[in-house]
Amino acid sequence: MPALVLLGAQWGDEGKGKATDLLGGSVDYVVRYQGGNNAGHTVVVGDQKYALHLLPSGILSPGCTPVIGNGVVVDPAVLLAELSGLNERGVDTSKLLISGNAHLITPYNVTIDKVSERFLGKRKIGTTGRGIGPTYADKINRVGIRVQDLYDESILEQKVEAALEQKNQLLAKVFNRRAIEAGRIVEEMLQYAEQIKPFVADTTLILNDAIDEGKVVLFEGGQGTLLDVDHGTYPFVTSSNPTAGGACTGAGVGPTKISRVIGILKAYTTRVGAGPFPTELHDEDGEALRRIGGERGVTTGRDRRCGWFDAPIARYATRVNGLTDFFLTKLDVLTGWERIPVCVAYEIDGRRVEELPYNQTDFHHAKPIYEMLPGWSEDITKAKTFGDLPKNAQAYVKALEEMSGAPISAIGVGPGRTETIEINSFL
């Protein structure tokens, strides 16, 4: 039985929650392996819509064990609020597991995030202001607070004091803010300890044992490939590795145990926040994509920037993740266009460039070269098989598949749980 990685193949917001949820009935474990509550998934179950920010999408699937891996950064207040909200709606959250090695987002991480972004002014990154980046920075600087530290008050006090020694200097002398009292932070963090304790476990051991026993484990990435701190549009990226390699380090599972890597690909392109975006539209088409697609960030509440499909980005995602399959989402949003542009290459300084340029300056100046594909006007939300799609919709999917470098094994034709065409099984 397989261990699968499911991740975003663009800038995030591709519909990973729906894909994960669809697999959830056949999956034993769903694992978030990076990011924090800066990532959001919308999952529609019947007439119910769930917005998940930190919890794995599998928490909505009975019989599935949701896991927050060591590579995730956890805001305990957000975690408990999200659990409480699901419990109130009748969702069983008791099976959740949280790695004791996951790092905690503290109040001072959130403060540093917000004041730093404001300080950058017009050079700001577009961070969500939720403390994600500063928490990962603390992790790398070895002054981070881990979940397991909540259960040794002495260690927690020492770590908080060490972290604040430098941060208070920064807050006072650079940002003109008051110093933060270590004791107050320790007291606040300790109040979460007993509420979280039932979920804390050695998740690396549990997941490796599960794979060895033949159980199905799905690793769910937040954000998307082009927001990866190493492989994305740096510096306009997140602070972790949403790419496939991040699943190994963020969950403690070796690469030889991963059997399939599925990229979630929207039928057009969106991104939230600052940074280059060659196919971005600033016209009526862009507004239509935003309106019809409901393109508003689940976590941030910000309108997403919208543009046409970008094939070089899809090929890049295939390459850096070793993708075996694509799940194409939101095909229904494109219904009604007479012709649909698809970016097949870029023009950079008069040159045609077929692949994503590694040079940041080149990518900033890249102009899309479009190929026009015929559109369709028929409603596709009731389609159950590939053959049910209009001929032009079929041709669009086949063209994207050929350009992207991996087979499209499933197609989302509507927001509902059942509005998906499965071409090849992921399991």
C-alpha positions as a Markdown table, in Angstrom:
| # | Residue | x | y | z |
|---|---|---|---|---|
| 1 | Met | 0.0 | 0.0 | 0.0 |
| 2 | Pro | 1.3 | 3.4 | -0.9 |
| 3 | Ala | 2.7 | 6.4 | 1.0 |
| 4 | Leu | 1.6 | 9.5 | -1.0 |
| 5 | Val | 2.6 | 13.1 | -1.0 |
| 6 | Leu | 0.0 | 15.6 | -2.1 |
| 7 | Leu | 1.2 | 19.2 | -2.7 |
| 8 | Gly | 0.5 | 22.4 | -4.5 |
| 9 | Ala | 2.0 | 22.7 | -7.9 |
| 10 | Gln | 1.6 | 26.5 | -8.2 |
| 11 | Trp | 1.5 | 29.3 | -5.6 |
| 12 | Gly | -0.9 | 27.5 | -3.3 |
| 13 | Asp | -4.7 | 27.7 | -3.0 |
| 14 | Glu | -5.0 | 25.0 | -5.7 |
| 15 | Gly | -7.6 | 22.9 | -3.9 |
| 16 | Lys | -5.5 | 20.6 | -1.9 |
| 17 | Gly | -8.1 | 20.3 | 0.8 |
| 18 | Lys | -10.6 | 18.8 | -1.6 |
| 19 | Ala | -8.1 | 16.3 | -3.0 |
| 20 | Thr | -7.0 | 15.2 | 0.4 |
| 21 | Asp | -10.6 | 14.9 | 1.6 |
| 22 | Leu | -11.5 | 12.8 | -1.4 |
| 23 | Leu | -8.7 | 10.4 | -0.6 |
| 24 | Gly | -9.5 | 10.5 | 3.1 |
| 25 | Gly | -11.9 | 7.6 | 3.0 |
| 26 | Ser | -9.2 | 5.3 | 1.7 |
| 27 | Val | -6.3 | 6.7 | 3.8 |
| 28 | Asp | -5.3 | 5.7 | 7.3 |
| 29 | Tyr | -3.2 | 8.8 | 8.2 |
| 30 | Val | -3.2 | 12.3 | 6.8 |
| 31 | Val | -0.1 | 14.3 | 7.8 |
| 32 | Arg | 0.6 | 18.0 | 7.6 |
| 33 | Tyr | 4.4 | 18.2 | 7.3 |
| 34 | Gln | 5.2 | 22.0 | 7.1 |
| 35 | Gly | 3.8 | 25.4 | 7.4 |
| 36 | Gly | 1.4 | 26.6 | 10.1 |
| 37 | Asn | -1.9 | 28.5 | 10.3 |
| 38 | Asn | -0.8 | 30.6 | 7.3 |
| 39 | Ala | -2.1 | 27.9 | 5.0 |
| 40 | Gly | -5.8 | 27.3 | 4.5 |
| 41 | His | -8.0 | 24.6 | 3.0 |
| 42 | Thr | -11.7 | 24.8 | 2.2 |
| 43 | Val | -13.5 | 21.4 | 2.2 |
| 44 | Val | -17.1 | 21.1 | 1.2 |
| 45 | Val | -18.9 | 18.1 | 2.6 |
| 46 | Gly | -22.5 | 17.9 | 1.5 |
| 47 | Asp | -24.0 | 21.3 | 2.2 |
| 48 | Gln | -21.4 | 22.0 | 4.9 |
| 49 | Lys | -18.2 | 24.1 | 4.2 |
| 50 | Tyr | -15.2 | 23.7 | 6.5 |
| 51 | Ala | -12.3 | 26.2 | 6.5 |
| 52 | Leu | -9.2 | 24.5 | 7.9 |
| 53 | His | -6.1 | 26.5 | 8.7 |
| 54 | Leu | -3.8 | 24.3 | 10.7 |
| 55 | Leu | -5.4 | 20.9 | 11.0 |
| 56 | Pro | -4.9 | 18.3 | 8.3 |
| 57 | Ser | -7.9 | 17.9 | 6.0 |
| 58 | Gly | -8.2 | 14.2 | 6.9 |
| 59 | Ile | -9.7 | 15.3 | 10.2 |
| 60 | Leu | -13.1 | 15.4 | 8.4 |
| 61 | Ser | -12.8 | 11.7 | 7.4 |
| 62 | Pro | -14.0 | 9.2 | 9.9 |
| 63 | Gly | -11.5 | 6.4 | 10.4 |
| 64 | Cys | -8.6 | 8.6 | 9.3 |
| 65 | Thr | -5.9 | 9.7 | 11.9 |
| 66 | Pro | -4.8 | 13.3 | 11.3 |
| 67 | Val | -1.2 | 14.1 | 12.2 |
| 68 | Ile | 0.6 | 17.4 | 12.7 |
| 69 | Gly | 4.3 | 16.5 | 11.9 |
| 70 | Asn | 7.5 | 17.9 | 13.4 |
| 71 | Gly | 8.0 | 20.3 | 10.4 |
| 72 | Val | 4.8 | 22.2 | 11.3 |
| 73 | Val | 4.8 | 25.4 | 13.4 |
| 74 | Val | 1.9 | 25.4 | 15.8 |
| 75 | Asp | 0.1 | 28.3 | 17.3 |
| 76 | Pro | -1.6 | 26.6 | 20.3 |
| 77 | Ala | -4.4 | 29.2 | 20.6 |
| 78 | Val | -5.3 | 28.7 | 16.9 |
| 79 | Leu | -5.1 | 25.0 | 17.3 |
| 80 | Leu | -7.4 | 24.8 | 20.2 |
| 81 | Ala | -9.9 | 27.2 | 18.7 |
| 82 | Glu | -10.0 | 25.2 | 15.5 |
| 83 | Leu | -10.5 | 22.0 | 17.4 |
| 84 | Ser | -13.3 | 23.6 | 19.5 |
| 85 | Gly | -15.0 | 24.9 | 16.3 |
| 86 | Leu | -15.0 | 21.4 | 14.7 |
| 87 | Asn | -16.2 | 19.8 | 17.9 |
| 88 | Glu | -19.2 | 22.2 | 18.1 |
| 89 | Arg | -20.1 | 21.1 | 14.6 |
| 90 | Gly | -20.1 | 17.4 | 15.6 |
| 91 | Val | -16.6 | 16.5 | 14.1 |
| 92 | Asp | -14.7 | 14.0 | 16.1 |
| 93 | Thr | -11.2 | 15.4 | 16.7 |
| 94 | Ser | -10.0 | 12.9 | 19.3 |
| 95 | Lys | -7.7 | 11.0 | 17.0 |
| 96 | Leu | -5.4 | 14.0 | 16.2 |
| 97 | Leu | -1.7 | 13.4 | 16.8 |
| 98 | Ile | 0.9 | 16.2 | 17.2 |
| 99 | Ser | 4.6 | 15.7 | 17.1 |
| 100 | Gly | 6.4 | 16.6 | 20.3 |
| 101 | Asn | 9.2 | 18.0 | 18.1 |
| 102 | Ala | 6.9 | 20.5 | 16.3 |
| 103 | His | 7.8 | 24.1 | 17.1 |
| 104 | Leu | 5.4 | 26.5 | 18.8 |
| 105 | Ile | 4.5 | 30.0 | 17.6 |
| 106 | Thr | 4.8 | 32.3 | 20.6 |
| 107 | Pro | 3.2 | 35.7 | 21.1 |
| 108 | Tyr | 6.6 | 37.4 | 20.5 |
| 109 | Asn | 7.0 | 35.6 | 17.2 |
| 110 | Val | 3.7 | 37.1 | 16.0 |
| 111 | Thr | 4.8 | 40.6 | 17.3 |
| 112 | Ile | 8.2 | 40.3 | 15.4 |
| 113 | Asp | 6.4 | 39.2 | 12.3 |
| 114 | Lys | 4.0 | 42.2 | 12.2 |
| 115 | Val | 6.4 | 44.9 | 13.1 |
| 116 | Ser | 9.1 | 43.6 | 10.7 |
| 117 | Glu | 6.6 | 43.6 | 7.8 |
| 118 | Arg | 5.5 | 47.2 | 8.6 |
| 119 | Phe | 9.2 | 48.3 | 8.9 |
| 120 | Leu | 9.9 | 47.0 | 5.4 |
| 121 | Gly | 7.3 | 49.4 | 3.9 |
| 122 | Lys | 7.2 | 49.1 | 0.1 |
| 123 | Arg | 9.7 | 46.2 | 0.2 |
| 124 | Lys | 7.3 | 44.0 | 2.3 |
| 125 | Ile | 7.1 | 40.3 | 1.5 |
| 126 | Gly | 3.3 | 39.9 | 2.0 |
| 127 | Thr | 3.5 | 37.8 | 5.1 |
| 128 | Thr | 0.3 | 36.8 | 6.8 |
| 129 | Gly | 1.6 | 38.3 | 10.1 |
| 130 | Arg | 0.9 | 35.1 | 12.0 |
| 131 | Gly | 4.5 | 34.6 | 13.3 |
| 132 | Ile | 5.4 | 31.7 | 10.9 |
| 133 | Gly | 8.6 | 33.1 | 9.6 |
| 134 | Pro | 10.0 | 34.3 | 12.9 |
| 135 | Thr | 9.2 | 30.9 | 14.4 |
| 136 | Tyr | 11.1 | 29.0 | 11.7 |
| 137 | Ala | 14.0 | 31.5 | 12.2 |
| 138 | Asp | 14.0 | 30.7 | 15.9 |
| 139 | Lys | 14.1 | 27.0 | 15.0 |
| 140 | Ile | 17.1 | 27.5 | 12.7 |
| 141 | Asn | 18.8 | 29.8 | 15.3 |
| 142 | Arg | 18.2 | 27.0 | 17.9 |
| 143 | Val | 16.2 | 29.3 | 20.2 |
| 144 | Gly | 12.8 | 27.8 | 19.3 |
| 145 | Ile | 10.2 | 26.5 | 21.7 |
| 146 | Arg | 8.9 | 22.9 | 20.9 |
| 147 | Val | 5.7 | 21.3 | 21.9 |
| 148 | Gln | 7.6 | 19.0 | 24.3 |
| 149 | Asp | 9.0 | 22.0 | 26.2 |
| 150 | Leu | 5.5 | 22.7 | 27.6 |
| 151 | Tyr | 6.0 | 19.7 | 29.9 |
| 152 | Asp | 9.2 | 20.9 | 31.5 |
| 153 | Glu | 8.6 | 24.3 | 33.0 |
| 154 | Ser | 12.3 | 24.9 | 33.8 |
| 155 | Ile | 13.4 | 24.3 | 30.2 |
| 156 | Leu | 10.6 | 26.4 | 28.9 |
| 157 | Glu | 11.6 | 29.3 | 31.1 |
| 158 | Gln | 15.3 | 29.0 | 30.0 |
| 159 | Lys | 14.3 | 28.9 | 26.3 |
| 160 | Val | 11.9 | 31.8 | 26.4 |
| 161 | Glu | 14.4 | 34.0 | 28.3 |
| 162 | Ala | 17.2 | 33.1 | 25.8 |
| 163 | Ala | 14.9 | 33.9 | 22.9 |
| 164 | Leu | 13.9 | 37.3 | 24.3 |
| 165 | Glu | 17.4 | 38.5 | 25.2 |
| 166 | Gln | 18.0 | 39.4 | 21.5 |
| 167 | Lys | 14.4 | 40.1 | 20.5 |
| 168 | Asn | 13.8 | 42.7 | 23.2 |
| 169 | Gln | 16.9 | 44.5 | 22.0 |
| 170 | Leu | 15.4 | 44.5 | 18.5 |
| 171 | Leu | 12.0 | 45.6 | 19.6 |
| 172 | Ala | 13.3 | 48.4 | 21.8 |
| 173 | Lys | 16.2 | 49.8 | 19.7 |
| 174 | Val | 15.0 | 49.2 | 16.1 |
| 175 | Phe | 11.2 | 49.1 | 16.3 |
| 176 | Asn | 10.7 | 51.4 | 19.3 |
| 177 | Arg | 8.5 | 48.9 | 21.0 |
| 178 | Arg | 8.3 | 47.8 | 24.6 |
| 179 | Ala | 10.3 | 44.8 | 25.8 |
| 180 | Ile | 8.3 | 41.6 | 26.3 |
| 181 | Glu | 8.3 | 40.0 | 29.8 |
| 182 | Ala | 9.5 | 36.4 | 29.7 |
| 183 | Gly | 7.4 | 35.4 | 32.7 |
| 184 | Arg | 4.2 | 36.5 | 31.0 |
| 185 | Ile | 5.0 | 34.4 | 27.9 |
| 186 | Val | 5.8 | 31.3 | 30.0 |
| 187 | Glu | 2.6 | 31.7 | 31.9 |
| 188 | Glu | 0.6 | 32.0 | 28.7 |
| 189 | Met | 2.2 | 29.0 | 27.0 |
| 190 | Leu | 1.8 | 26.8 | 30.0 |
| 191 | Gln | -2.0 | 27.3 | 30.0 |
| 192 | Tyr | -2.1 | 25.3 | 26.8 |
| 193 | Ala | -0.1 | 22.4 | 28.0 |
| 194 | Glu | -2.8 | 20.2 | 29.5 |
| 195 | Gln | -5.2 | 20.8 | 26.7 |
| 196 | Ile | -2.7 | 19.7 | 24.1 |
| 197 | Lys | -1.1 | 16.9 | 26.0 |
| 198 | Pro | -3.6 | 14.1 | 24.9 |
| 199 | Phe | -2.6 | 14.7 | 21.3 |
| 200 | Val | 1.2 | 14.7 | 21.7 |
| 201 | Ala | 3.0 | 11.6 | 20.4 |
| 202 | Asp | 6.2 | 10.3 | 18.8 |
| 203 | Thr | 4.6 | 10.7 | 15.3 |
| 204 | Thr | 7.8 | 9.7 | 13.4 |
| 205 | Leu | 7.7 | 6.2 | 15.0 |
| 206 | Ile | 3.9 | 5.9 | 14.5 |
| 207 | Leu | 4.1 | 6.9 | 10.8 |
| 208 | Asn | 7.0 | 4.6 | 10.0 |
| 209 | Asp | 5.4 | 1.7 | 11.7 |
| 210 | Ala | 2.1 | 2.4 | 9.8 |
| 211 | Ile | 3.9 | 2.4 | 6.4 |
| 212 | Asp | 5.7 | -0.8 | 7.3 |
| 213 | Glu | 2.4 | -2.4 | 8.3 |
| 214 | Gly | 0.9 | -1.6 | 4.8 |
| 215 | Lys | -1.3 | 1.2 | 5.9 |
| 216 | Val | -2.0 | 4.2 | 3.6 |
| 217 | Val | -0.3 | 7.4 | 4.7 |
| 218 | Leu | -1.0 | 10.7 | 2.9 |
| 219 | Phe | 1.4 | 13.6 | 3.4 |
| 220 | Glu | -0.3 | 16.9 | 2.8 |
| 221 | Gly | 1.7 | 20.0 | 1.9 |
| 222 | Gly | 0.5 | 23.6 | 2.7 |
| 223 | Gln | 1.0 | 26.5 | 0.3 |
| 224 | Gly | 2.6 | 25.5 | -3.0 |
| 225 | Thr | 5.8 | 24.7 | -4.9 |
| 226 | Leu | 6.5 | 28.3 | -5.9 |
| 227 | Leu | 6.3 | 29.4 | -2.3 |
| 228 | Asp | 9.0 | 26.9 | -1.2 |
| 229 | Val | 11.8 | 28.7 | 0.6 |
| 230 | Asp | 14.4 | 26.9 | -1.6 |
| 231 | His | 12.6 | 26.4 | -4.8 |
| 232 | Gly | 10.1 | 29.2 | -4.9 |
| 233 | Thr | 10.0 | 32.8 | -6.1 |
| 234 | Tyr | 12.4 | 33.9 | -3.3 |
| 235 | Pro | 12.1 | 36.2 | -1.3 |
| 236 | Phe | 8.3 | 36.1 | -1.9 |
| 237 | Val | 8.0 | 32.7 | -0.4 |
| 238 | Thr | 6.9 | 30.9 | 2.8 |
| 239 | Ser | 9.5 | 29.9 | 5.4 |
| 240 | Ser | 9.4 | 26.1 | 4.9 |
| 241 | Asn | 9.5 | 23.4 | 2.2 |
| 242 | Pro | 6.1 | 22.6 | 0.7 |
| 243 | Thr | 7.8 | 20.6 | -2.0 |
| 244 | Ala | 8.0 | 16.8 | -1.8 |
| 245 | Gly | 11.3 | 16.7 | 0.0 |
| 246 | Gly | 9.8 | 18.6 | 2.8 |
| 247 | Ala | 7.5 | 15.6 | 3.5 |
| 248 | Cys | 10.5 | 13.5 | 4.5 |
| 249 | Thr | 12.1 | 16.1 | 6.8 |
| 250 | Gly | 8.8 | 17.4 | 8.1 |
| 251 | Ala | 7.4 | 14.0 | 9.1 |
| 252 | Gly | 10.5 | 11.9 | 9.7 |
| 253 | Val | 9.9 | 9.4 | 6.9 |
| 254 | Gly | 12.7 | 8.4 | 4.5 |
| 255 | Pro | 12.3 | 9.1 | 0.7 |
| 256 | Thr | 12.4 | 5.4 | -0.2 |
| 257 | Lys | 9.0 | 5.0 | 1.5 |
| 258 | Ile | 7.3 | 7.5 | -0.7 |
| 259 | Ser | 5.5 | 5.7 | -3.6 |
| 260 | Arg | 3.6 | 8.5 | -5.3 |
| 261 | Val | 3.7 | 12.3 | -5.5 |
| 262 | Ile | 0.6 | 14.1 | -6.6 |
| 263 | Gly | 0.6 | 17.8 | -7.6 |
| 264 | Ile | -2.6 | 19.8 | -7.3 |
| 265 | Leu | -2.9 | 22.1 | -10.3 |
| 266 | Lys | -5.6 | 24.8 | -10.8 |
| 267 | Ala | -6.9 | 25.1 | -14.4 |
| 268 | Tyr | -5.7 | 28.7 | -14.2 |
| 269 | Thr | -3.2 | 30.4 | -11.9 |
| 270 | Thr | -3.6 | 32.4 | -8.7 |
| 271 | Arg | -1.3 | 33.7 | -5.9 |
| 272 | Val | -1.7 | 35.7 | -2.7 |
| 273 | Gly | 0.8 | 38.3 | -1.6 |
| 274 | Ala | 3.6 | 40.1 | -3.4 |
| 275 | Gly | 6.0 | 38.7 | -6.0 |
| 276 | Pro | 6.3 | 38.0 | -9.7 |
| 277 | Phe | 3.3 | 36.6 | -11.6 |
| 278 | Pro | 3.8 | 36.5 | -15.4 |
| 279 | Thr | 0.2 | 35.6 | -16.4 |
| 280 | Glu | -1.5 | 37.9 | -13.9 |
| 281 | Leu | -4.6 | 39.7 | -15.3 |
| 282 | His | -5.6 | 43.2 | -14.5 |
| 283 | Asp | -8.7 | 43.3 | -16.6 |
| 284 | Glu | -12.3 | 41.9 | -16.8 |
| 285 | Asp | -11.0 | 38.3 | -17.3 |
| 286 | Gly | -9.0 | 38.6 | -14.1 |
| 287 | Glu | -12.0 | 39.9 | -12.2 |
| 288 | Ala | -14.2 | 37.1 | -13.7 |
| 289 | Leu | -11.8 | 34.4 | -12.6 |
| 290 | Arg | -11.7 | 35.9 | -9.1 |
| 291 | Arg | -15.5 | 36.2 | -8.9 |
| 292 | Ile | -16.4 | 32.8 | -10.4 |
| 293 | Gly | -13.6 | 30.9 | -8.7 |
| 294 | Gly | -14.3 | 32.5 | -5.3 |
| 295 | Glu | -10.7 | 33.5 | -5.2 |
| 296 | Arg | -10.3 | 34.8 | -1.7 |
| 297 | Gly | -7.8 | 33.4 | 0.8 |
| 298 | Val | -9.2 | 31.0 | 3.3 |
| 299 | Thr | -6.7 | 32.1 | 6.0 |
| 300 | Thr | -5.8 | 35.6 | 5.0 |
| 301 | Gly | -9.1 | 36.8 | 3.6 |
| 302 | Arg | -7.2 | 38.6 | 0.9 |
| 303 | Asp | -8.3 | 38.6 | -2.7 |
| 304 | Arg | -6.1 | 36.3 | -4.8 |
| 305 | Arg | -4.3 | 37.6 | -7.8 |
| 306 | Cys | -5.6 | 35.7 | -10.9 |
| 307 | Gly | -4.1 | 34.8 | -14.3 |
| 308 | Trp | -4.1 | 32.2 | -17.0 |
| 309 | Phe | -2.6 | 28.8 | -16.8 |
| 310 | Asp | 1.3 | 28.8 | -16.8 |
| 311 | Ala | 2.8 | 25.7 | -18.3 |
| 312 | Pro | 6.4 | 26.4 | -17.5 |
| 313 | Ile | 5.4 | 26.6 | -13.8 |
| 314 | Ala | 3.7 | 23.2 | -14.1 |
| 315 | Arg | 6.7 | 21.7 | -15.7 |
| 316 | Tyr | 8.9 | 23.1 | -13.0 |
| 317 | Ala | 6.7 | 21.6 | -10.3 |
| 318 | Thr | 6.9 | 18.2 | -12.0 |
| 319 | Arg | 10.7 | 18.4 | -12.1 |
| 320 | Val | 11.5 | 19.6 | -8.5 |
| 321 | Asn | 8.9 | 17.3 | -6.9 |
| 322 | Gly | 9.2 | 14.3 | -9.1 |
| 323 | Leu | 5.5 | 14.4 | -9.7 |
| 324 | Thr | 3.8 | 11.1 | -10.7 |
| 325 | Asp | 0.3 | 12.6 | -11.2 |
| 326 | Phe | -1.7 | 15.8 | -11.3 |
| 327 | Phe | -5.1 | 16.6 | -9.8 |
| 328 | Leu | -6.5 | 19.4 | -12.0 |
| 329 | Thr | -9.0 | 21.5 | -10.1 |
| 330 | Lys | -11.6 | 24.2 | -10.9 |
| 331 | Leu | -12.0 | 23.3 | -14.5 |
| 332 | Asp | -15.6 | 24.5 | -14.2 |
| 333 | Val | -14.5 | 28.1 | -13.6 |
| 334 | Leu | -13.3 | 28.4 | -17.2 |
| 335 | Thr | -16.8 | 27.5 | -18.6 |
| 336 | Gly | -18.0 | 30.4 | -20.7 |
| 337 | Trp | -14.8 | 31.7 | -22.3 |
| 338 | Glu | -14.8 | 31.5 | -26.1 |
| 339 | Arg | -11.0 | 31.1 | -26.2 |
| 340 | Ile | -8.7 | 30.4 | -23.3 |
| 341 | Pro | -5.1 | 31.6 | -23.3 |
| 342 | Val | -2.4 | 29.2 | -22.0 |
| 343 | Cys | 1.1 | 30.4 | -21.3 |
| 344 | Val | 3.4 | 28.0 | -23.1 |
| 345 | Ala | 6.7 | 30.0 | -22.7 |
| 346 | Tyr | 8.1 | 33.4 | -21.8 |
| 347 | Glu | 9.7 | 36.2 | -23.6 |
| 348 | Ile | 12.7 | 37.6 | -21.7 |
| 349 | Asp | 14.8 | 40.3 | -23.2 |
| 350 | Gly | 13.7 | 39.3 | -26.7 |
| 351 | Arg | 14.4 | 35.6 | -26.1 |
| 352 | Arg | 11.9 | 32.8 | -26.0 |
| 353 | Val | 12.4 | 30.8 | -22.8 |
| 354 | Glu | 10.6 | 27.5 | -22.4 |
| 355 | Glu | 11.4 | 26.8 | -18.7 |
| 356 | Leu | 11.1 | 28.7 | -15.5 |
| 357 | Pro | 14.2 | 30.9 | -15.3 |
| 358 | Tyr | 16.3 | 30.3 | -12.2 |
| 359 | Asn | 17.4 | 34.0 | -12.3 |
| 360 | Gln | 15.1 | 36.1 | -10.2 |
| 361 | Thr | 15.6 | 39.2 | -12.4 |
| 362 | Asp | 14.7 | 37.2 | -15.5 |
| 363 | Phe | 11.5 | 35.9 | -13.9 |
| 364 | His | 10.4 | 39.4 | -12.8 |
| 365 | His | 10.8 | 40.5 | -16.5 |
| 366 | Ala | 9.2 | 37.4 | -18.1 |
| 367 | Lys | 6.3 | 38.1 | -20.4 |
| 368 | Pro | 4.0 | 35.2 | -21.2 |
| 369 | Ile | 3.8 | 33.8 | -24.7 |
| 370 | Tyr | 0.2 | 32.5 | -25.1 |
| 371 | Glu | -1.4 | 29.7 | -27.1 |
| 372 | Met | -5.1 | 30.2 | -27.6 |
| 373 | Leu | -7.3 | 27.1 | -26.9 |
| 374 | Pro | -11.0 | 26.9 | -27.8 |
| 375 | Gly | -13.3 | 27.2 | -24.8 |
| 376 | Trp | -16.7 | 25.7 | -24.0 |
| 377 | Ser | -20.1 | 26.9 | -22.8 |
| 378 | Glu | -21.7 | 23.7 | -21.5 |
| 379 | Asp | -22.1 | 23.1 | -17.7 |
| 380 | Ile | -19.6 | 20.5 | -16.7 |
| 381 | Thr | -20.4 | 20.2 | -13.0 |
| 382 | Lys | -22.5 | 17.0 | -13.5 |
| 383 | Ala | -19.8 | 15.2 | -15.5 |
| 384 | Lys | -18.8 | 11.9 | -14.0 |
| 385 | Thr | -16.4 | 10.6 | -16.7 |
| 386 | Phe | -13.8 | 12.2 | -18.9 |
| 387 | Gly | -16.0 | 11.4 | -21.9 |
| 388 | Asp | -18.9 | 13.5 | -20.3 |
| 389 | Leu | -16.9 | 16.6 | -20.8 |
| 390 | Pro | -17.4 | 18.8 | -23.9 |
| 391 | Lys | -14.8 | 18.1 | -26.6 |
| 392 | Asn | -13.1 | 21.4 | -26.1 |
| 393 | Ala | -12.8 | 20.8 | -22.4 |
| 394 | Gln | -11.3 | 17.4 | -23.1 |
| 395 | Ala | -8.8 | 19.0 | -25.5 |
| 396 | Tyr | -7.9 | 21.7 | -22.9 |
| 397 | Val | -7.2 | 19.0 | -20.3 |
| 398 | Lys | -5.1 | 17.0 | -22.7 |
| 399 | Ala | -3.1 | 20.0 | -23.8 |
| 400 | Leu | -2.3 | 20.9 | -20.2 |
| 401 | Glu | -1.3 | 17.3 | -19.5 |
| 402 | Glu | 1.1 | 17.3 | -22.4 |
| 403 | Met | 2.6 | 20.7 | -21.5 |
| 404 | Ser | 3.0 | 19.8 | -17.8 |
| 405 | Gly | 4.9 | 16.6 | -18.0 |
| 406 | Ala | 2.8 | 14.3 | -15.8 |
| 407 | Pro | -0.6 | 12.6 | -16.3 |
| 408 | Ile | -3.7 | 14.3 | -15.1 |
| 409 | Ser | -5.4 | 11.5 | -13.0 |
| 410 | Ala | -8.3 | 13.5 | -11.6 |
| 411 | Ile | -10.3 | 16.6 | -12.5 |
| 412 | Gly | -12.3 | 18.9 | -10.3 |
| 413 | Val | -15.5 | 20.0 | -12.0 |
| 414 | Gly | -17.1 | 21.8 | -9.1 |
| 415 | Pro | -16.6 | 22.6 | -5.4 |
| 416 | Gly | -18.6 | 19.7 | -4.0 |
| 417 | Arg | -17.1 | 16.5 | -2.6 |
| 418 | Thr | -18.5 | 14.4 | -5.4 |
| 419 | Glu | -17.8 | 16.8 | -8.2 |
| 420 | Thr | -14.7 | 15.1 | -9.4 |
| 421 | Ile | -13.8 | 13.0 | -12.4 |
| 422 | Glu | -11.3 | 10.2 | -11.5 |
| 423 | Ile | -9.3 | 9.0 | -14.5 |
| 424 | Asn | -6.7 | 7.0 | -12.8 |
| 425 | Ser | -6.8 | 5.9 | -9.1 |
| 426 | Phe | -4.2 | 7.4 | -6.8 |
| 427 | Leu | -4.2 | 4.2 | -4.7 |
